[in-house]
Amino acid sequence: MRNPARTAAYTVLALALAASASPALSVPAPPGRAGPTRLAAAHDHQDRQPTHVRLRTRTFDPTTPEGERSRPRGKLRTKDGRTYLVQFTTTPLDDHRAELAALGARIGAYIPDATYVVRMDKATRGRVAALPYVRWVGPYDAGDKLERGAVQPSTRRYVVTLVEPDAADQRAVAERITASGGRVDGSSAGRQVIEATLKPAQALAVAHLDAVLALDVWTAPEVDMDNARVAGGANAVETAFGYLGQGVRGEVMDTGLRTTHQEFAAFPPILHTANTTSTNHGTSTYGQIFASGVTATARGLLPQAQPIFAAHSLVSDRWAHTAQLVDPAGPYRAVFQSNSWGSALTFGYNATSAAMDDIVFDHDILICQSQGNTGNRSARPQAWAKNVVSVGGTYHYDTVSRTDDAWNGGASIGPAADGRIKPDLSNYYDAVHTTASGGDAAYTDTFSGTSAATPITCGYAGLVFQMWADGVFDGGPGLDRDVFASRPHAATAKALLINSADQYAFTGASHDLARMKQGWGTAGVGNLYQLAQDNNWRLPILVDETDVLTVGQTATYTLTTDGSRPLKATMAYTDPMGSPSAAQARVNDLTLKLTAPDGTVYWGNNGLAADNWSTPGGSANTIDTVENVFVQTPAAGTWTIEVIAGQVNADGHVETPATDADFALVATGGVTG
């Protein structure tokens, strides 16, 4: 805690912060899916005449000869089946569907345009085809059901989807699979899915069953958290030294938690507040960090850490709550807190933002905060705070590859109203596999928003704290120090995360993954581990708020590089809270400056709003409390790194009588000697 003698007056903003908290973040509709709209009356659709049936293997007009010629051939064509495609002449209405049902037809899945998969006998087919609003009735072939229109040439595991959810159909199809010599691997409680291992002939036979809608080749799950663990290096540091969060304590503050979930049994949560019955959102965010891996694809970033949980709606004084978190004699001893919720959206730094800055300044704890999900600069006020780690999001489309990632209009973005670069970091915005509150063994594949990106980022911060305690940056792993007692300052942990982050390549402020959308990139502890290992278990420059500056002073460091890898310098400082009535949140002004061996100067953040790499020249940055210089191909030789105290307007280092400020500095690159 920076200043234990704070007066009660400073808790007023913290109380306002808790009182103004909104419910958990709601995620807007994904791209391509409209939000709520006015429902049009049925007659508005009567002129929209369907012309094609659109299957994944073929699109055809069934009333033309080409439609018949497009049908599957040979064994993939269904003969004497009872499953048909029924296309309507217009948008189907409830009256239409009711009349088909009255004739004895079973209406199943919808196929565009205006088409259903319908099960019925031949007599019913004739009556349905004669209806004035039915355009066409034709067979639903086995080849239409198969992925890519063909069976696989070898024994494969398939996902068998039924025409409609029906327990009797599911049981009957499973029995047919078993009778044919196939193996049923599982049946969904949703009554419409079966997983089965089938030989080619068996798969073809299943495709001919009337109750079957589709067969798709099953693949091993590639959803998160396994993707997130791979992408940021969690698996790499686990493999190297078994880092799974042992000794790390961190808090998730959210709605409520299903404490009895099977993923939380190995390391039960410590409840920092009472629980609530609104457990859906909190169970998912908590699992991203702390799930133990009963289901491997849901394993969190810190599966062997000690979890702490708090319900934000029950925290009346967040400042005091945070003080309890970092009390060395208390039961929590937390090194981070993750928040996927926030107060009412805003475009600027306000009292809530200031309260968060005050909390981090006084309690020196890394706090991760979701930016929001508006697709514009309207964001959670907590995220506009200088001292938190604000987290944005990018769609990763359920792949580990970064080549298809995109911001795509989802997460809230920066800059802050005063021009500061926000968010600080970003991570997966979509398709996160994590724990769900529907049962003790419930999961979801679709958790999303910056609510999902934030726990991933904070989980990686936990790994940084563990690596720090174990000596990865202090001479070599194996020290096994107490994580809380030996932890770096919050600004240092933030600088480590930013310096080692994986950036998305971009050019220009309008790029889909520009700086104000991705922040400084996505957490990469694997990179950080490798950088330390390559430098004999140290970083070339690592300052953990040990150097203190008064106004006008400069701290100077040198780094001699061989130019073999990019030179990256990150300076961050925890700033006293800004005034909500001011146009600029920054109070003190510390500036980063690098000078190349030939005298070329690089000022912090110059050019980095428009590119991944710094532009020489420019001028001192007077806005941000995080400054970077990233040089892609640095000149070999000795570089000078300076931190300049341009302004110290409030005491940033309360441990000394002077009005001064401290900072974190991380510099990495290919060093010599």
GUTOR-851182 format. One line per field, with one value per residue (C-alpha): residue number from 1; z, x, y; residue in one letter. Coordinates in steps of 0.25 Angstrom, whole numbers. Example, Ala and Ser with C-alpha at 12.3 -4.5 7.8 and 13.67 -1.06 7.14 Angstrom:
REM GUTOR-851182
seq = [1|2]
up = [31|29]
east = [49|55]
north = [-18|-4]
type = [a|s]
This chain:
REM GUTOR-851182
seq = [1|2|3|4|5|6|7|8|9|10|11|12|13|14|15|16|17|18|19|20|21|22|23|24|25|26|27|28|29|30|31|32|33|34|35|36|37|38|39|40|41|42|43|44|45|46|47|48|49|50|51|52|53|54|55|56|57|58|59|60|61|62|63|64|65|66|67|68|69|70|71|72|73|74|75|76|77|78|79|80|81|82|83|84|85|86|87|88|89|90|91|92|93|94|95|96|97|98|99|100|101|102|103|104|105|106|107|108|109|110|111|112|113|114|115|116|117|118|119|120|121|122|123|124|125|126|127|128|129|130|131|132|133|134|135|136|137|138|139|140|141|142|143|144|145|146|147|148|149|150|151|152|153|154|155|156|157|158|159|160|161|162|163|164|165|166|167|168|169|170|171|172|173|174|175|176|177|178|179|180|181|182|183|184|185|186|187|188|189|190|191|192|193|194|195|196|197|198|199|200|201|202|203|204|205|206|207|208|209|210|211|212|213|214|215|216|217|218|219|220|221|222|223|224|225|226|227|228|229|230|231|232|233|234|235|236|237|238|239|240|241|242|243|244|245|246|247|248|249|250|251|252|253|254|255|256|257|258|259|260|261|262|263|264|265|266|267|268|269|270|271|272|273|274|275|276|277|278|279|280|281|282|283|284|285|286|287|288|289|290|291|292|293|294|295|296|297|298|299|300|301|302|303|304|305|306|307|308|309|310|311|312|313|314|315|316|317|318|319|320|321|322|323|324|325|326|327|328|329|330|331|332|333|334|335|336|337|338|339|340|341|342|343|344|345|346|347|348|349|350|351|352|353|354|355|356|357|358|359|360|361|362|363|364|365|366|367|368|369|370|371|372|373|374|375|376|377|378|379|380|381|382|383|384|385|386|387|388|389|390|391|392|393|394|395|396|397|398|399|400|401|402|403|404|405|406|407|408|409|410|411|412|413|414|415|416|417|418|419|420|421|422|423|424|425|426|427|428|429|430|431|432|433|434|435|436|437|438|439|440|441|442|443|444|445|446|447|448|449|450|451|452|453|454|455|456|457|458|459|460|461|462|463|464|465|466|467|468|469|470|471|472|473|474|475|476|477|478|479|480|481|482|483|484|485|486|487|488|489|490|491|492|493|494|495|496|497|498|499|500|501|502|503|504|505|506|507|508|509|510|511|512|513|514|515|516|517|518|519|520|521|522|523|524|525|526|527|528|529|530|531|532|533|534|535|536|537|538|539|540|541|542|543|544|545|546|547|548|549|550|551|552|553|554|555|556|557|558|559|560|561|562|563|564|565|566|567|568|569|570|571|572|573|574|575|576|577|578|579|580|581|582|583|584|585|586|587|588|589|590|591|592|593|594|595|596|597|598|599|600|601|602|603|604|605|606|607|608|609|610|611|612|613|614|615|616|617|618|619|620|621|622|623|624|625|626|627|628|629|630|631|632|633|634|635|636|637|638|639|640|641|642|643|644|645|646|647|648|649|650|651|652|653|654|655|656|657|658|659|660|661|662|663|664|665|666|667|668|669|670|671|672|673]
up = [0|-4|7|18|24|14|20|20|10|-1|0|-5|-19|-17|-11|-23|-32|-25|-25|-40|-45|-56|-58|-65|-79|-90|-103|-116|-127|-135|-149|-159|-149|-147|-134|-130|-141|-143|-147|-160|-162|-170|-183|-184|-188|-199|-211|-207|-216|-213|-225|-220|-209|-203|-197|-194|-205|-216|-219|-229|-234|-232|-243|-254|-261|-255|-241|-244|-251|-238|-230|-224|-232|-229|-215|-210|-216|-207|-212|-205|-194|-185|-183|-193|-196|-196|-202|-200|-210|-200|-186|-178|-168|-155|-163|-174|-164|-156|-169|-172|-158|-159|-172|-165|-168|-158|-160|-157|-160|-168|-181|-189|-196|-190|-189|-178|-177|-175|-172|-178|-185|-200|-199|-190|-200|-211|-202|-198|-212|-216|-206|-213|-205|-207|-219|-219|-212|-214|-208|-197|-202|-194|-202|-197|-183|-184|-182|-196|-201|-199|-189|-184|-189|-176|-162|-156|-144|-148|-142|-146|-146|-146|-153|-140|-125|-122|-111|-119|-132|-125|-118|-131|-139|-128|-128|-143|-142|-132|-140|-152|-145|-143|-129|-122|-115|-109|-109|-106|-95|-105|-113|-126|-127|-127|-128|-135|-141|-154|-166|-180|-182|-169|-170|-184|-177|-166|-176|-182|-169|-170|-156|-160|-164|-166|-164|-161|-158|-144|-140|-127|-120|-124|-116|-104|-93|-101|-112|-102|-94|-107|-113|-101|-97|-84|-90|-93|-79|-73|-81|-78|-63|-59|-57|-54|-44|-32|-21|-28|-22|-30|-30|-40|-37|-44|-43|-35|-36|-37|-26|-27|-42|-44|-49|-36|-27|-27|-22|-16|-16|-5|-4|-1|-1|0|-13|-21|-29|-42|-46|-61|-65|-52|-54|-68|-65|-53|-60|-71|-60|-50|-57|-53|-66|-63|-77|-84|-94|-82|-74|-69|-69|-54|-51|-39|-33|-21|-26|-19|-23|-20|-24|-29|-25|-11|-10|-4|-2|-13|-7|6|-1|-9|4|9|-4|-1|14|16|29|23|17|2|-1|-16|-27|-37|-39|-52|-55|-67|-63|-61|-59|-69|-82|-85|-94|-84|-71|-59|-44|-46|-54|-44|-32|-40|-41|-27|-23|-31|-26|-12|-12|-23|-29|-44|-48|-61|-67|-79|-89|-93|-106|-113|-125|-123|-112|-102|-91|-77|-69|-61|-74|-76|-63|-65|-55|-59|-70|-80|-89|-103|-112|-125|-132|-134|-141|-132|-138|-132|-144|-144|-159|-158|-146|-147|-138|-147|-140|-127|-115|-110|-114|-111|-111|-98|-98|-95|-106|-97|-104|-99|-98|-92|-97|-104|-106|-111|-112|-118|-117|-103|-97|-82|-70|-70|-58|-63|-56|-48|-61|-71|-81|-92|-105|-108|-97|-103|-102|-94|-83|-89|-93|-79|-71|-81|-80|-65|-64|-72|-62|-51|-59|-59|-44|-43|-52|-44|-31|-37|-41|-57|-57|-45|-48|-51|-48|-35|-25|-21|-13|-8|-19|-11|-3|-15|-25|-35|-34|-42|-52|-54|-57|-67|-74|-74|-81|-91|-95|-98|-104|-118|-127|-139|-152|-156|-164|-161|-151|-159|-160|-154|-144|-142|-129|-122|-125|-121|-111|-110|-114|-107|-95|-98|-86|-95|-101|-88|-83|-95|-94|-80|-83|-95|-86|-75|-67|-67|-75|-81|-73|-62|-52|-42|-37|-30|-36|-32|-39|-35|-46|-56|-53|-63|-60|-71|-75|-86|-94|-104|-115|-126|-134|-136|-131|-129|-118|-109|-97|-89|-77|-69|-56|-46|-46|-35|-38|-48|-46|-53|-56|-64|-79|-76|-67|-66|-53|-54|-67|-68|-82|-89|-99|-106|-114|-124|-125|-137|-129|-135|-124|-122|-113|-106|-114|-126|-139|-131|-133|-148|-148|-140|-140|-135|-144|-141|-136|-131|-117|-103|-100|-90|-90|-87|-74|-83|-93|-103|-113|-122|-132|-142|-147|-137|-140|-133|-122|-109|-108|-97|-90|-82|-73|-72|-61|-68|-58|-44|-40|-28|-20|-28|-18|-4|3|3|8|-6|-17|-26|-35|-38|-50|-57|-68|-77|-88|-97|-109|-115|-105|-105|-94]
east = [0|6|0|-7|-10|-21|-32|-47|-50|-43|-53|-64|-61|-59|-73|-79|-71|-78|-92|-91|-87|-96|-99|-89|-86|-96|-89|-95|-99|-88|-84|-94|-106|-115|-120|-134|-143|-158|-165|-172|-186|-188|-193|-181|-174|-184|-176|-163|-163|-153|-146|-135|-132|-118|-111|-97|-93|-102|-111|-122|-136|-144|-154|-144|-137|-124|-129|-132|-118|-111|-116|-106|-103|-102|-103|-104|-117|-129|-139|-153|-149|-159|-151|-154|-150|-163|-162|-173|-177|-175|-170|-177|-187|-192|-205|-197|-189|-201|-208|-196|-196|-211|-208|-198|-185|-174|-167|-152|-141|-142|-134|-133|-141|-154|-152|-153|-148|-161|-164|-176|-181|-184|-199|-197|-186|-196|-206|-195|-190|-204|-205|-206|-195|-185|-175|-168|-166|-154|-146|-135|-124|-113|-103|-109|-107|-92|-81|-75|-86|-78|-74|-60|-51|-47|-53|-56|-63|-76|-86|-99|-110|-125|-136|-142|-140|-147|-142|-149|-142|-129|-130|-134|-123|-113|-118|-117|-103|-99|-106|-98|-85|-83|-79|-88|-78|-88|-103|-106|-116|-122|-127|-123|-108|-101|-86|-82|-70|-73|-67|-71|-82|-88|-87|-95|-105|-107|-108|-120|-128|-140|-138|-124|-122|-107|-93|-81|-67|-64|-51|-44|-48|-40|-48|-42|-37|-27|-26|-23|-13|-5|-6|0|10|4|6|20|24|16|25|38|36|22|16|1|-1|4|5|-2|-15|-24|-38|-49|-60|-73|-87|-88|-81|-86|-76|-80|-75|-66|-55|-54|-53|-38|-35|-48|-50|-49|-61|-58|-72|-85|-89|-101|-111|-107|-96|-96|-86|-77|-75|-70|-60|-55|-53|-45|-34|-36|-43|-34|-36|-46|-49|-36|-41|-47|-34|-31|-18|-16|-22|-14|-15|-23|-36|-43|-57|-65|-79|-77|-92|-88|-76|-80|-66|-57|-45|-46|-49|-36|-28|-33|-28|-14|-13|-1|-7|-20|-26|-25|-11|-16|-6|-17|-32|-40|-53|-62|-72|-73|-81|-89|-82|-76|-66|-58|-50|-60|-61|-61|-49|-42|-46|-40|-27|-27|-29|-18|-9|-11|-12|-2|-9|-11|-25|-30|-43|-51|-52|-66|-74|-79|-70|-67|-61|-72|-66|-66|-61|-52|-45|-42|-34|-19|-14|-22|-19|-31|-34|-40|-44|-41|-49|-40|-51|-47|-33|-20|-15|-14|-15|-30|-32|-40|-45|-58|-65|-67|-60|-59|-47|-39|-33|-37|-44|-30|-23|-17|-15|-25|-28|-14|-16|-26|-29|-40|-54|-61|-63|-57|-59|-61|-69|-84|-94|-104|-99|-87|-81|-87|-78|-80|-73|-78|-74|-70|-68|-57|-63|-55|-43|-40|-39|-29|-21|-21|-18|-6|-2|-3|7|16|15|19|31|36|35|42|54|52|56|66|77|69|57|56|55|41|39|25|18|11|23|33|23|27|19|7|13|25|15|8|21|25|12|12|27|26|12|10|5|-4|3|-4|-2|-10|-20|-32|-27|-36|-26|-20|-13|-26|-33|-22|-15|-1|-5|-8|-1|11|18|25|32|35|41|49|55|59|65|73|79|84|71|70|65|74|68|57|54|43|40|54|58|52|51|48|44|54|63|66|69|79|82|90|88|97|91|96|84|79|65|56|59|47|46|34|32|20|17|5|0|-8|-23|-27|-38|-51|-53|-40|-38|-26|-25|-10|-4|11|18|30|35|43|54|64|76|83|98|98|90|76|66|53|42|32|20|25|19|13|-2|0|10|16|30|34|37|50|49|36|35|33|20|12|-1|1|6|10|21|28|39|40|51|50|64|73|87|97|104|101|87|84|70|65|53|51|42|36|26|23|11|7|14|16|25|20|31|40|37|40|29|35|31|36|34|35|44|46|56|58|66|78|89|104|114]
north = [0|13|22|16|29|33|40|36|47|39|28|36|34|19|18|26|16|4|10|14|0|-5|-20|-29|-25|-29|-33|-27|-36|-42|-36|-39|-42|-30|-26|-24|-18|-15|-28|-26|-31|-44|-37|-29|-42|-47|-41|-48|-60|-71|-76|-85|-96|-93|-105|-105|-114|-108|-97|-99|-95|-108|-104|-104|-116|-111|-114|-128|-130|-124|-136|-145|-158|-173|-177|-163|-161|-166|-175|-178|-169|-161|-149|-137|-123|-114|-100|-90|-80|-69|-67|-78|-75|-82|-85|-92|-100|-104|-109|-118|-123|-126|-134|-143|-136|-134|-121|-121|-112|-99|-98|-85|-80|-83|-98|-108|-122|-130|-145|-151|-163|-163|-160|-148|-143|-143|-135|-125|-123|-119|-108|-94|-88|-100|-97|-110|-124|-132|-143|-139|-148|-154|-146|-133|-137|-141|-130|-128|-137|-150|-160|-160|-171|-176|-179|-165|-159|-152|-142|-147|-136|-140|-133|-129|-131|-143|-154|-165|-162|-160|-174|-180|-175|-179|-193|-193|-189|-199|-210|-207|-208|-194|-188|-177|-168|-159|-154|-139|-136|-126|-139|-134|-139|-152|-154|-167|-174|-180|-187|-181|-191|-189|-174|-175|-183|-173|-162|-170|-170|-161|-155|-150|-136|-136|-143|-135|-140|-138|-130|-129|-116|-104|-94|-86|-87|-96|-86|-75|-84|-86|-72|-65|-75|-81|-95|-92|-87|-99|-108|-101|-100|-105|-91|-93|-82|-89|-79|-68|-62|-53|-48|-48|-38|-40|-44|-57|-71|-85|-90|-104|-105|-117|-108|-101|-113|-115|-101|-96|-81|-71|-63|-48|-44|-52|-59|-56|-64|-57|-67|-67|-57|-58|-73|-72|-61|-68|-81|-74|-72|-83|-95|-107|-115|-126|-122|-120|-109|-101|-101|-87|-79|-82|-95|-97|-83|-79|-72|-61|-57|-44|-40|-26|-22|-25|-17|-3|2|-2|5|-2|-15|-14|-11|-24|-31|-26|-27|-35|-40|-43|-56|-51|-46|-44|-39|-36|-33|-36|-28|-31|-21|-6|6|13|16|29|36|42|41|44|42|27|27|35|26|14|22|25|11|6|17|14|-1|-4|-16|-19|-17|-22|-15|-18|-7|-10|-15|-3|-3|12|21|19|11|7|19|9|6|21|21|23|12|0|-10|-7|-18|-18|-29|-36|-47|-59|-68|-80|-82|-80|-74|-59|-56|-57|-48|-35|-24|-24|-13|-21|-16|-2|6|18|28|34|48|54|46|35|22|12|0|-4|-19|-27|-42|-52|-45|-57|-72|-74|-88|-87|-91|-88|-87|-97|-108|-114|-119|-108|-101|-91|-90|-76|-67|-53|-39|-31|-39|-51|-43|-37|-50|-56|-44|-44|-59|-56|-45|-56|-64|-52|-51|-66|-65|-53|-60|-72|-64|-64|-49|-50|-60|-73|-81|-89|-78|-82|-69|-65|-59|-48|-44|-43|-37|-26|-13|-12|-2|-12|-24|-15|-11|-26|-30|-18|-20|-34|-34|-39|-28|-29|-23|-10|3|15|20|15|0|-10|-14|0|4|9|-4|-14|-6|-11|-25|-38|-43|-52|-58|-68|-57|-51|-64|-66|-52|-55|-68|-63|-52|-62|-61|-46|-35|-24|-13|-15|-4|-7|7|7|20|33|46|60|71|73|61|50|35|30|15|9|-4|-9|-17|-26|-22|-37|-34|-22|-13|-10|0|2|12|12|20|19|34|40|41|52|62|58|73|74|72|64|52|52|58|56|56|45|44|33|36|27|31|22|20|31|41|38|41|33|40|31|27|35|29|17|22|19|7|-4|2|16|28|35|50|56|62|58|51|59|51|36|29|18|21|11|12|0|-1|-12|-13|-5|-1|-9|-2|6|12|22|21|33|35|50|56|68|71|65|72|63|53|40|34|36|28|40|54|61|62|52|41|27|18|4|2|-10|-11|-23|-27|-34|-31|-33|-37]
type = [m|r|n|p|a|r|t|a|a|y|t|v|l|a|l|a|l|a|a|s|a|s|p|a|l|s|v|p|a|p|p|g|r|a|g|p|t|r|l|a|a|a|h|d|h|q|d|r|q|p|t|h|v|r|l|r|t|r|t|f|d|p|t|t|p|e|g|e|r|s|r|p|r|g|k|l|r|t|k|d|g|r|t|y|l|v|q|f|t|t|t|p|l|d|d|h|r|a|e|l|a|a|l|g|a|r|i|g|a|y|i|p|d|a|t|y|v|v|r|m|d|k|a|t|r|g|r|v|a|a|l|p|y|v|r|w|v|g|p|y|d|a|g|d|k|l|e|r|g|a|v|q|p|s|t|r|r|y|v|v|t|l|v|e|p|d|a|a|d|q|r|a|v|a|e|r|i|t|a|s|g|g|r|v|d|g|s|s|a|g|r|q|v|i|e|a|t|l|k|p|a|q|a|l|a|v|a|h|l|d|a|v|l|a|l|d|v|w|t|a|p|e|v|d|m|d|n|a|r|v|a|g|g|a|n|a|v|e|t|a|f|g|y|l|g|q|g|v|r|g|e|v|m|d|t|g|l|r|t|t|h|q|e|f|a|a|f|p|p|i|l|h|t|a|n|t|t|s|t|n|h|g|t|s|t|y|g|q|i|f|a|s|g|v|t|a|t|a|r|g|l|l|p|q|a|q|p|i|f|a|a|h|s|l|v|s|d|r|w|a|h|t|a|q|l|v|d|p|a|g|p|y|r|a|v|f|q|s|n|s|w|g|s|a|l|t|f|g|y|n|a|t|s|a|a|m|d|d|i|v|f|d|h|d|i|l|i|c|q|s|q|g|n|t|g|n|r|s|a|r|p|q|a|w|a|k|n|v|v|s|v|g|g|t|y|h|y|d|t|v|s|r|t|d|d|a|w|n|g|g|a|s|i|g|p|a|a|d|g|r|i|k|p|d|l|s|n|y|y|d|a|v|h|t|t|a|s|g|g|d|a|a|y|t|d|t|f|s|g|t|s|a|a|t|p|i|t|c|g|y|a|g|l|v|f|q|m|w|a|d|g|v|f|d|g|g|p|g|l|d|r|d|v|f|a|s|r|p|h|a|a|t|a|k|a|l|l|i|n|s|a|d|q|y|a|f|t|g|a|s|h|d|l|a|r|m|k|q|g|w|g|t|a|g|v|g|n|l|y|q|l|a|q|d|n|n|w|r|l|p|i|l|v|d|e|t|d|v|l|t|v|g|q|t|a|t|y|t|l|t|t|d|g|s|r|p|l|k|a|t|m|a|y|t|d|p|m|g|s|p|s|a|a|q|a|r|v|n|d|l|t|l|k|l|t|a|p|d|g|t|v|y|w|g|n|n|g|l|a|a|d|n|w|s|t|p|g|g|s|a|n|t|i|d|t|v|e|n|v|f|v|q|t|p|a|a|g|t|w|t|i|e|v|i|a|g|q|v|n|a|d|g|h|v|e|t|p|a|t|d|a|d|f|a|l|v|a|t|g|g|v|t|g]
